[in-house]
């Protein structure tokens, strides 16, 4: 005989139960903000000051002198990288000019050795794999672990301080993914801002000043216009595609939550014969996520092509002007090499600037759910002037105790009784 739980719905009541279940799940999703269009359209930089205020305690490791020393060392290494980035193109120019002038071997060998040493410290021309960068990353790992630990412990303690009613009304899968994304986003955000965005901006300012001082104002103007257009269009396009990224995160949370909640409520799904219904809901959630993912990738391709066009035009204008000055003997051949080396060295991290900006924006988006959890008000908390509980006698007195889960229905109303030592008292409440 077939098990009754495996049968298809045979009457209108069973179909109605499935519809009621679907309606209930959709209501929960809407209540939790999954379908709020305002959450998709608002900027990731909205409430920026509030978000930064929440991040400030994690930027400086208070109470640990050792970690504070590591932070200062990392900042010093960061400044050293900026100096190295200036001298690498200069020594590249010196090598070319000395070779053209047939300088003696001793002078040329010293210049080459200094150049190789600078490249060793810099690493690949972009400062991402050199000795200084690797040392900075190694020292910063301790600070990063501190930040990750503090964020996770604070969030975990805050969740335990919330009421049972809040936990029963939340989806476990959604909460876990919000915690995971938010924790990693805090570390990523601090690393991107301190070690990527600020150094890139500093390199741009130094490059403009150098070209205006040692070349001509035209070169500084070319670099400035190129950088201004690049950064402006990057911000505009990235802000425009924010809604696609946020919607993709929403659908990702939605699909994972459906899977987790469906498996956790396996018995209920079997009771309502809703296996096929749950599979369809999960497949629909995946399709919605993939549609949002395609929009995100397409807008990213548009942004990358725009950035490449700006960089190419700027490099073309500067190279033609520098080559012209070489032909009229205003510049040496080494100056053209210096310009090309410096610009390519500057444009390479600038390519990453757009990526880092998008990552920072994505980190803000990923942290929004975590910020919502951290700002969730505790329903049960001590009064402002509440004193410590003191045990002065061996009995328990309840005097005019009132209790309710919601304001609409009161469970206890002015209940008073005393429990003496050795007594066992049970409080039974009838509906």
Secondary structure, DSSP 4 states (H G I P E B T S, - for coil): ---GGGSPP-SHHHHHHHHHHHHHHHHHHHHTTTT-HHHHHS-TTTTHHHHHHHHHHHHS-TT-HHHHHHHHHHHHHHHHHHHHHHHHHHHHHHHHHHHHTT--HHHHHHHHHHHHHHHHHH-TTTTSSSHHHHHHHHHHHHHHHHHHHHHHHHHHHHHHHS-HHHHHTS-HHHHHHHHHHHHHHHHHHHHHIIIIIHHHHHHHHHHHHHHHHHT-HHHHHHHHHHHHHHHHHHHHHHHHTHHHHHHHHHHHHHHHHHHHHHHHTHHHHHHTT-HHHHHHHHHHHHHHHHHHHHHHHHHHHHHHHHHHHHHHHHHHHHHHHHHHHHHTTSS-HHHHHHHHHHHHHHHHHHHHHHHHHHHHHHHHHHHHHHHHHHTPPPSS---TTPPPP---SS-EEEEEEEE-SBTTB-SEEEEEEEE-TT---------
